[in-house]
């Protein structure tokens, strides 16, 4: 900070002292000067103007230097203002007290030009460094707040996106993807066979335990294959692919996931069978256009996929027997050359006007 830029406040009840000190400061290039006759006037000036340094006399009527210092250090806005105490020779004990109260330095009377230049310059330099550190701290605090907000958004997005997709949305500023839009997607429905009978004959704790094991295994596979989980509905899960981030072959992702789900379900089914639970897994897959976007209200949002394709996938899932993965001709055509599928003929599905040519996907060709 150059002398011309620094704003200084000289506080002394003696007019001669004020005049002498301001004149010498002007010789050193400090032109932005203000004076106060006592402590109260100094505090009034500090409320209306910002200063970079105060030169403060100790012994003054009404409000002395000690009281001014105590007031400054109690004020959050003024506590960082550096203060050089003005003291007469022989007031060393008083100066020590002022330093303990938070003064930056002291300047003995009568004033020595070299000492004045050195102590004022050093105090202003230290203030400039402290101001810079405070600016860094503010920027760091702001950055931390931004990071916390980003983590909060990421946590909320991970509620229905895979971690990699949620991070991609946040890092790319892609929350616009959550706005309502239309896209071709592949929808997968899962449902446990025998679940209603199981819940009727089991304790709630047993049901929750089974659902926890089931969701944990299926959820890992949803994330691994870049699916978007729309919702849990007890034993039912709805997942879709190709939104919000487009995939190269969403049908292949969906089918691979479904096949792995049936594979991973085998040990679950066997373990549950030993505990007396007769449960199996049916899956339906359909491809088509849907309207997608965030729905809900502040504090509770879901990501919805709405359209006839979801209804078709749900009906195929309802038709599927344990161990089956049912799909229609249109969806199968996307990966027909790579998969093994068993034709089941035309099936009339509830809510679907025309019979649907249904296939049971058995696996991928070697």
C-alpha positions as CSV (number, residue, x, y, z in Angstrom):
1,X,0.0,0.0,0.0
2,X,1.6,3.3,-1.1
3,X,1.5,6.4,1.3
4,X,-0.9,8.2,-1.1
5,X,-3.4,5.3,-0.9
6,X,-3.4,4.9,2.9
7,X,-6.1,6.6,5.0
8,X,-4.7,7.6,8.4
9,X,-6.5,8.9,11.5
10,X,-4.6,10.9,14.1
11,X,-6.2,11.0,17.6
12,X,-4.8,13.4,20.2
13,X,-6.4,16.0,22.5
14,X,-3.4,18.3,22.1
15,X,-3.7,20.5,19.0
16,X,0.1,21.0,18.7
17,X,0.7,17.3,18.8
18,X,-1.9,16.8,16.1
19,X,-0.4,19.5,13.9
20,X,3.1,18.2,14.3
21,X,2.2,14.7,13.6
22,X,0.1,15.4,10.5
23,X,2.7,17.7,9.1
24,X,5.4,15.1,9.3
25,X,3.1,12.4,7.9
26,X,2.4,14.7,4.9
27,X,6.1,15.0,4.3
28,X,6.3,11.3,4.1
29,X,3.6,11.3,1.4
30,X,0.6,10.5,3.5
31,X,-2.0,13.0,2.2
32,X,-5.3,11.2,3.1
33,X,-5.4,12.3,6.8
34,X,-8.1,12.9,9.3
35,X,-7.8,14.1,12.9
36,X,-9.9,13.6,16.1
37,X,-9.7,15.6,19.4
38,X,-10.6,12.7,21.6
39,X,-11.6,9.0,21.6
40,X,-15.4,9.5,21.1
41,X,-14.8,11.7,18.0
42,X,-12.5,9.1,16.7
43,X,-15.1,6.3,17.0
44,X,-17.7,8.5,15.3
45,X,-15.3,9.0,12.4
46,X,-14.7,5.3,12.2
47,X,-18.4,4.7,11.7
48,X,-18.5,6.9,8.6
49,X,-15.2,6.3,7.0
50,X,-12.7,3.4,6.6
51,X,-9.1,3.9,7.7
52,X,-6.0,1.8,7.2
53,X,-4.2,3.0,10.4
54,X,-4.9,4.9,13.6
55,X,-2.3,6.9,15.6
56,X,-3.9,7.1,19.1
57,X,-2.8,9.0,22.1
58,X,-3.1,7.3,25.5
59,X,-3.9,10.1,27.9
60,X,-7.1,11.9,26.8
61,X,-10.1,13.3,28.6
62,X,-13.5,11.6,28.6
63,X,-12.3,8.5,26.7
64,X,-8.7,7.5,26.8
65,X,-6.6,5.3,24.5
66,X,-7.3,2.2,26.6
67,X,-11.0,2.6,26.3
68,X,-10.8,3.2,22.6
69,X,-8.8,0.1,22.1
70,X,-11.2,-2.0,24.1
71,X,-14.1,-0.7,22.0
72,X,-12.3,-1.4,18.8
73,X,-11.5,-5.0,19.7
74,X,-15.1,-5.6,20.7
75,X,-16.4,-4.5,17.3
76,X,-16.3,-7.1,14.6
77,X,-16.0,-4.5,11.9
78,X,-13.2,-2.5,13.6
79,X,-11.1,-5.1,15.4
80,X,-8.7,-5.5,12.4
81,X,-7.8,-1.8,12.3
82,X,-4.1,-1.4,13.2
83,X,-3.4,1.1,16.0
84,X,-0.1,2.8,16.8
85,X,-0.1,4.3,20.4
86,X,1.3,7.7,20.9
87,X,3.0,8.0,24.3
88,X,5.4,10.3,26.1
89,X,8.8,9.1,27.1
90,X,8.5,7.4,30.5
91,X,5.0,5.8,29.8
92,X,6.5,2.4,28.9
93,X,4.2,0.5,31.3
94,X,1.2,2.2,29.6
95,X,2.5,1.2,26.2
96,X,2.8,-2.4,27.3
97,X,-0.8,-2.4,28.5
98,X,-1.9,-1.0,25.1
99,X,0.0,-3.7,23.3
100,X,-1.7,-6.3,25.4
101,X,-5.0,-4.8,24.5
102,X,-4.3,-5.2,20.9
103,X,-2.3,-2.2,19.7
104,X,0.0,-2.8,16.7
105,X,3.0,-0.6,17.8
106,X,3.8,2.6,19.7
107,X,5.4,5.9,18.8
108,X,7.1,8.0,21.5
109,X,6.9,11.8,21.9
110,X,8.6,13.9,20.8
111,X,8.2,12.4,17.3
112,X,11.2,11.2,15.4
113,X,10.9,11.4,11.6
114,X,12.8,8.1,10.9
115,X,11.0,6.2,13.6
116,X,7.7,7.6,12.4
117,X,8.4,6.5,8.8
118,X,9.4,3.0,9.8
119,X,6.6,2.2,12.2
120,X,3.8,3.6,10.1
121,X,5.2,1.9,7.0
122,X,5.6,-1.5,8.8
123,X,2.1,-1.3,10.3
124,X,0.5,-0.6,6.9
125,X,2.5,-3.4,5.3
126,X,1.3,-5.9,7.9
127,X,-2.3,-4.7,7.4
128,X,-2.0,-5.2,3.7
129,X,-0.8,-8.8,4.3
130,X,-3.6,-9.5,6.7
131,X,-6.1,-8.1,4.3
132,X,-4.8,-10.4,1.6
133,X,-5.0,-13.4,3.9
134,X,-8.6,-12.5,4.8
135,X,-9.5,-12.2,1.1
136,X,-8.0,-15.6,0.6
137,X,-9.9,-17.0,3.5
138,X,-13.2,-15.5,2.1
139,X,-12.5,-17.0,-1.3
140,X,-11.7,-20.3,0.3
141,X,-14.8,-20.2,2.4
142,X,-16.9,-19.4,-0.6
143,X,-15.2,-22.3,-2.5
144,X,-15.9,-24.7,0.3
145,X,-19.6,-23.5,0.4
146,X,-19.8,-24.1,-3.4
147,X,-18.3,-27.6,-2.9
148,X,-20.7,-28.4,-0.1
149,X,-23.6,-27.3,-2.3
150,X,-22.2,-29.4,-5.2
151,X,-21.9,-32.4,-2.9
152,X,-25.5,-31.8,-1.8
153,X,-26.7,-31.7,-5.4
154,X,-24.7,-34.7,-6.2
155,X,-26.1,-36.6,-3.2
156,X,-29.7,-35.8,-4.3
157,X,-29.0,-36.8,-7.9
158,X,-27.5,-40.1,-6.8
159,X,-30.9,-40.8,-5.4
160,X,-32.0,-41.8,-8.9
161,X,-28.9,-41.7,-11.1
162,X,-25.9,-43.9,-11.1
163,X,-22.9,-42.2,-9.4
164,X,-21.0,-41.7,-12.6
165,X,-24.0,-40.1,-14.3
166,X,-24.7,-37.9,-11.3
167,X,-21.1,-36.7,-11.2
168,X,-21.3,-36.0,-15.0
169,X,-24.4,-33.9,-14.6
170,X,-22.9,-31.9,-11.7
171,X,-19.5,-31.4,-13.3
172,X,-20.9,-30.4,-16.6
173,X,-23.5,-28.1,-15.2
174,X,-26.1,-30.4,-16.8
175,X,-29.0,-29.9,-14.4
176,X,-30.9,-28.7,-17.5
177,X,-31.2,-32.4,-18.3
178,X,-33.6,-32.7,-15.4
179,X,-36.1,-30.5,-17.3
180,X,-39.0,-32.2,-19.1
181,X,-37.9,-33.6,-22.4
182,X,-38.7,-36.5,-24.8
183,X,-36.3,-39.3,-25.7
184,X,-36.3,-42.9,-26.9
185,X,-35.5,-45.1,-23.9
186,X,-35.4,-48.8,-22.9
187,X,-37.5,-49.5,-19.8
188,X,-37.0,-52.5,-17.5
189,X,-39.5,-53.7,-14.9
190,X,-38.6,-56.3,-12.2
191,X,-41.1,-58.1,-10.0
192,X,-40.9,-60.9,-7.5
193,X,-43.2,-63.9,-8.1
194,X,-44.9,-65.1,-5.0
195,X,-44.3,-61.9,-3.1
196,X,-47.9,-61.3,-2.1
197,X,-48.3,-64.7,-0.6
198,X,-44.9,-64.3,1.2
199,X,-46.0,-61.0,2.8
200,X,-49.3,-62.5,3.9
201,X,-47.5,-65.3,5.7
202,X,-44.4,-63.6,7.0
203,X,-43.5,-61.1,9.7
204,X,-42.7,-57.5,8.6
205,X,-39.1,-58.0,9.8
206,X,-38.7,-61.0,7.5
207,X,-40.2,-59.0,4.5
208,X,-37.9,-56.1,5.1
209,X,-34.9,-58.4,5.4
210,X,-35.7,-60.1,2.0
211,X,-36.3,-56.8,0.3
212,X,-33.0,-55.4,1.6
213,X,-31.1,-58.4,0.2
214,X,-33.0,-58.2,-3.1
215,X,-32.6,-54.4,-3.5
216,X,-28.9,-54.5,-2.6
217,X,-28.0,-57.1,-5.3
218,X,-30.3,-55.6,-8.0
219,X,-29.2,-52.1,-7.2
220,X,-25.5,-52.8,-7.8
221,X,-26.3,-54.2,-11.2
222,X,-28.4,-51.1,-12.1
223,X,-25.4,-48.9,-11.3
224,X,-23.0,-51.2,-13.1
225,X,-24.9,-51.1,-16.4
226,X,-25.6,-47.3,-16.3
227,X,-29.3,-47.5,-15.7
228,X,-31.4,-44.9,-14.1
229,X,-33.6,-46.1,-11.3
230,X,-37.0,-44.5,-11.4
231,X,-38.6,-46.0,-8.3
232,X,-38.9,-48.8,-5.8
233,X,-42.4,-50.1,-5.3
234,X,-42.0,-52.9,-2.7
235,X,-40.7,-55.8,-4.8
236,X,-41.1,-53.9,-8.0
237,X,-38.3,-51.9,-9.6
238,X,-38.4,-49.7,-12.7
239,X,-35.2,-48.9,-14.5
240,X,-34.6,-47.1,-17.8
241,X,-31.7,-46.6,-20.1
242,X,-30.5,-43.8,-22.5
243,X,-31.4,-40.9,-20.2
244,X,-30.3,-38.5,-19.0
245,X,-27.0,-39.5,-20.7
246,X,-27.3,-41.2,-24.0
247,X,-25.8,-44.6,-24.4
248,X,-24.3,-46.2,-27.5
249,X,-26.6,-49.3,-27.3
250,X,-29.1,-48.9,-24.4
251,X,-30.9,-52.1,-25.4
252,X,-27.7,-54.1,-25.0
253,X,-27.2,-52.5,-21.6
254,X,-30.7,-53.3,-20.5
255,X,-30.6,-57.0,-21.6
256,X,-27.1,-57.6,-20.2
257,X,-28.3,-56.2,-16.9
258,X,-31.5,-58.3,-16.9
259,X,-29.5,-61.5,-17.7
260,X,-27.1,-60.8,-14.8
261,X,-30.0,-60.1,-12.5
262,X,-31.5,-63.5,-13.2
263,X,-28.0,-65.1,-12.8
264,X,-27.4,-63.3,-9.4
265,X,-31.0,-64.1,-8.3
266,X,-30.3,-67.9,-8.4
267,X,-28.4,-68.0,-5.0
268,X,-30.9,-65.5,-3.5
269,X,-33.7,-67.8,-4.4
270,X,-31.9,-70.9,-3.1
271,X,-31.1,-69.2,0.2
272,X,-34.7,-68.0,0.6
273,X,-36.0,-71.5,-0.3
274,X,-34.1,-72.9,2.7
275,X,-35.9,-70.3,4.9
276,X,-39.2,-71.3,3.6
277,X,-39.7,-68.4,1.1
278,X,-40.9,-69.4,-2.3
279,X,-39.9,-66.4,-4.5
280,X,-38.8,-65.9,-8.1
281,X,-38.0,-63.1,-10.4
282,X,-39.8,-61.9,-13.6
283,X,-38.5,-59.2,-15.9
284,X,-40.0,-57.2,-18.7
285,X,-38.2,-55.0,-21.3
286,X,-39.6,-52.6,-23.8
287,X,-38.1,-49.8,-26.0
288,X,-39.9,-46.7,-27.2
289,X,-40.3,-42.9,-26.7
290,X,-41.1,-41.4,-23.4
291,X,-41.4,-38.0,-21.6
292,X,-38.8,-37.6,-18.9
293,X,-37.9,-35.1,-16.2
294,X,-37.8,-34.2,-12.6
295,X,-41.2,-34.2,-10.8
296,X,-42.1,-33.3,-7.2
297,X,-41.6,-30.3,-5.0
298,X,-38.7,-28.6,-3.1
299,X,-37.2,-31.1,-0.7
300,X,-38.5,-34.2,-2.5
301,X,-37.8,-34.8,-6.2
302,X,-38.1,-37.9,-8.3
303,X,-37.1,-38.5,-11.9
304,X,-40.0,-39.8,-13.9
305,X,-40.3,-41.7,-17.2
306,X,-43.8,-41.4,-18.6
307,X,-45.2,-43.0,-21.8
308,X,-46.8,-46.1,-23.3
309,X,-43.3,-47.8,-23.3
310,X,-43.4,-48.0,-19.5
311,X,-46.8,-49.6,-19.5
312,X,-45.7,-52.2,-22.1
313,X,-42.6,-53.1,-20.0
314,X,-44.7,-53.4,-16.9
315,X,-47.2,-55.7,-18.7
316,X,-44.4,-57.9,-20.0
317,X,-43.0,-58.1,-16.5
318,X,-46.4,-59.2,-15.1
319,X,-46.6,-61.9,-17.8
320,X,-43.1,-63.2,-17.1
321,X,-42.8,-66.4,-15.1
322,X,-39.9,-66.9,-12.6
323,X,-36.6,-66.8,-14.4
324,X,-38.0,-65.2,-17.6
325,X,-37.0,-62.0,-19.3
326,X,-39.8,-61.0,-21.7
327,X,-39.6,-58.5,-24.5
328,X,-41.4,-57.6,-27.7
329,X,-40.4,-57.8,-31.4
330,X,-39.4,-54.1,-31.7
331,X,-37.1,-54.2,-28.7
332,X,-35.5,-57.6,-29.7
333,X,-34.8,-56.3,-33.2
334,X,-32.2,-53.9,-31.9
335,X,-30.0,-56.8,-30.6
336,X,-31.5,-59.8,-32.3
337,X,-28.3,-60.9,-34.0
338,X,-26.5,-61.0,-30.7
339,X,-29.1,-62.7,-28.5
340,X,-30.8,-66.0,-28.1
341,X,-34.5,-65.6,-27.6
342,X,-37.4,-68.0,-27.4
343,X,-40.6,-66.9,-29.3
344,X,-43.7,-67.3,-27.1
345,X,-46.2,-66.2,-29.8
346,X,-48.8,-63.4,-29.6
347,X,-49.9,-62.5,-26.1
348,X,-52.8,-60.3,-25.1
349,X,-51.5,-57.9,-22.4
350,X,-53.7,-55.9,-20.1
351,X,-54.1,-52.3,-21.2
352,X,-52.5,-53.0,-24.6
353,X,-55.0,-52.8,-27.5
354,X,-53.3,-55.3,-29.9
355,X,-51.7,-58.7,-29.1
356,X,-48.0,-58.4,-28.7
357,X,-45.4,-60.8,-30.2
358,X,-43.5,-61.8,-27.1
359,X,-40.0,-63.3,-26.7
360,X,-38.1,-64.8,-23.7
361,X,-34.5,-63.7,-23.8
362,X,-32.3,-66.6,-22.9
363,X,-28.8,-65.1,-23.3
364,X,-26.2,-63.7,-25.7
365,X,-24.8,-65.7,-28.6
366,X,-21.2,-66.7,-28.1
